């Protein structure tokens, strides 16, 4: 469902035929205080008046299948020029009908602009086809997410990405042919998406995002 890109709007969503209800969503964003409010109301499809009849709710009565579990998500951009380590806190208050509010815990996001580092500690192979790696990475903020593995043969001057998203410090790579005196490097990516400085990679073969 597409919604307006303004700070205040009302949207009516027909849930039929899956659910015999019409949902009215009222949204308001108080940008001065950073408070977003969603109000979701179940409407009788015939009268278009608010209803409290349990069988006409846009959120079904819950059962063992979990069909009555709902969630609300959103994304928000960071302000420009935030310093590294800036903490951004967020919490929510949920109210069902006339019940007491449910307060969520405070969730904290922390900005992280620092690049991780990593190195290969050991490479073992018995047949020049399967290689077992032990690597070491460091990131003092969000932590290492995964490692990408690059190869450079002695006959080439460029590096080629041959394996990726290894989340463990120990992993294996198997080539489809024997490798003659290969050179390997790993590049770490942290949980904020920062990539290890790769100035030592002369050329990375391929165009992952198709932009040339």
C-alpha positions in Angstrom: 0.0 0.0 0.0 1.5 3.3 -1.1 1.2 6.1 1.5 1.7 9.9 1.2 5.2 11.3 1.9 3.9 14.0 4.1 4.1 14.3 7.9 0.4 13.9 8.4 -2.1 11.7 6.4 -5.1 9.4 6.6 -5.4 6.2 4.5 -8.2 3.7 4.2 -7.2 0.1 3.3 -9.8 -2.5 2.2 -8.7 -5.8 3.7 -11.3 -7.9 1.9 -11.6 -10.7 0.9 -8.8 -12.1 3.1 -10.2 -10.2 6.1 -13.7 -8.8 6.4 -12.6 -5.4 7.6 -11.5 -2.0 6.4 -8.5 -0.5 8.2 -8.2 3.2 8.6 -4.7 4.4 9.3 -4.0 7.9 10.7 -0.4 9.0 10.7 1.2 12.1 12.3 4.9 13.0 12.7 6.0 15.6 15.2 9.4 16.5 13.7 10.3 18.9 16.5 10.1 16.2 19.1 10.8 13.2 17.0 7.5 11.4 17.7 5.7 9.4 15.1 2.1 8.2 15.8 0.2 5.6 13.9 -3.5 5.1 14.8 -5.1 2.0 13.2 -8.9 1.7 13.4 -11.1 -1.3 12.3 -14.0 -0.1 10.3 -17.3 -1.9 9.6 -17.2 -2.5 5.8 -20.9 -1.8 5.4 -21.3 1.4 7.6 -17.7 2.5 7.4 -18.0 3.3 11.1 -15.4 2.2 13.7 -16.3 -1.3 15.1 -15.2 -3.2 18.2 -16.7 -6.5 17.0 -13.9 -9.0 17.3 -14.6 -10.7 14.0 -14.3 -7.4 12.1 -10.9 -6.4 13.3 -8.2 -5.9 10.7 -5.9 -7.9 13.0 -7.4 -11.4 13.3 -8.0 -13.0 16.7 -4.7 -14.8 17.4 -4.3 -18.6 17.5 -1.6 -21.2 17.4 -0.7 -20.3 13.8 0.2 -16.8 14.9 -2.2 -15.1 12.4 -3.1 -12.4 15.0 0.5 -11.2 15.4 1.2 -7.9 13.8 4.1 -5.5 13.6 5.0 -2.0 12.3 8.3 -1.1 10.8 9.8 2.1 9.4 13.1 3.5 8.3 14.6 6.9 8.8 17.8 8.5 7.4 20.6 9.8 9.6 21.3 13.5 9.8 24.3 14.6 7.9 27.8 15.0 9.5 27.1 12.9 12.6 30.3 12.0 14.5 31.4 8.5 14.9 29.9 6.8 17.9 26.7 9.0 18.1 24.0 7.2 19.9 20.4 7.3 18.6 17.7 6.1 21.0 14.3 4.9 20.1 11.3 3.4 21.9 7.6 2.8 21.3 4.3 2.8 23.2 1.6 0.4 22.0 -2.0 0.8 23.0 -4.7 -1.8 22.2 -8.3 -0.3 22.4 -8.7 1.0 26.0 -6.0 -1.1 27.6 -3.0 0.3 29.5 -0.1 1.3 27.2 2.7 -1.3 26.5 6.1 0.3 26.7 8.9 -1.2 24.7 12.5 -1.2 25.9 14.7 1.6 24.6 16.7 0.5 21.5 20.0 2.2 20.7 21.7 2.5 17.3 25.3 3.8 17.3 26.9 5.3 14.2 30.1 3.5 13.0 32.2 4.9 10.3 35.5 3.1 11.1 36.8 0.5 8.7 37.7 -3.0 10.0 41.0 -4.7 9.5 41.9 -8.4 8.9 44.6 -10.8 7.9 45.1 -14.4 7.0 46.9 -16.3 9.8 47.3 -19.6 8.0 46.4 -21.4 4.7 46.6 -25.2 4.6 46.1 -27.5 1.6 46.9 -31.1 0.7 46.0 -31.2 -2.9 46.3 -27.5 -4.2 42.5 -27.6 -4.7 40.9 -27.4 -1.2 42.3 -24.7 1.0 41.6 -24.3 4.8 41.9 -20.7 6.1 42.4 -19.3 9.5 41.9 -15.5 9.6 41.9 -12.8 12.2 39.8 -9.6 12.1 39.3 -6.6 14.3 36.7 -3.9 14.5 36.3 -1.8 17.6 32.8 -0.7 17.0 30.0 -2.8 15.4 32.2 -5.9 15.0 33.2 -8.1 12.1 30.3 -9.3 10.0 32.0 -11.4 7.3 35.1 -11.9 5.2 35.5 -11.9 1.4 38.2 -14.0 -0.1 40.3 -12.9 -3.1 42.8 -14.8 -5.3 45.7 -13.7 -7.5 47.5 -16.3 -9.6 51.2 -15.8 -10.3 50.3 -15.4 -14.0 47.9 -12.5 -13.4 48.3 -9.1 -11.8 44.7 -8.7 -10.8 42.7 -10.0 -7.8 39.6 -12.0 -8.3 36.8 -12.4 -5.7 36.4 -16.2 -5.3 34.4 -16.6 -2.1 32.4 -14.3 0.2 30.4 -13.8 3.3 32.4 -16.1 5.5 31.2 -15.3 9.0 33.6 -17.6 10.8 37.3 -17.1 11.4 37.9 -20.5 9.9 36.6 -21.6 6.5 37.5 -23.6 3.4 37.6 -22.9 -0.3 37.6 -25.5 -3.0 38.8 -24.7 -6.5 37.6 -26.5 -9.7 41.2 -27.0 -10.6 44.7 -27.1 -9.0 46.1 -23.7 -8.2 49.8 -23.0 -9.0 51.3 -21.0 -6.2 48.2 -18.9 -5.5 48.1 -15.7 -3.5 45.2 -15.0 -1.2 43.9 -12.0 0.8 40.7 -11.5 2.9 38.7 -8.3 3.1 36.6 -7.7 6.2 33.1 -6.1 6.3 31.8 -4.9 9.7 28.1 -5.0 10.8 27.6 -1.3 9.8 28.6 -2.2 6.2 32.1 -0.6 6.4 34.6 -2.4 4.1 38.2 -2.9 5.0 40.5 -0.5 3.1 41.3 -2.3 -0.2 43.9 0.0 -1.8 46.2 -3.1 -2.0 43.8 -4.7 -4.5 45.0 -3.6 -8.0 41.9 -4.7 -9.9 38.8 -6.6 -8.8 37.4 -8.5 -11.7 33.7 -8.2 -12.4 31.0 -5.6 -12.0 28.8 -6.6 -9.1 26.2 -3.7 -9.3 26.3 -3.3 -13.1 27.3 0.3 -13.1 30.6 0.0 -15.0 
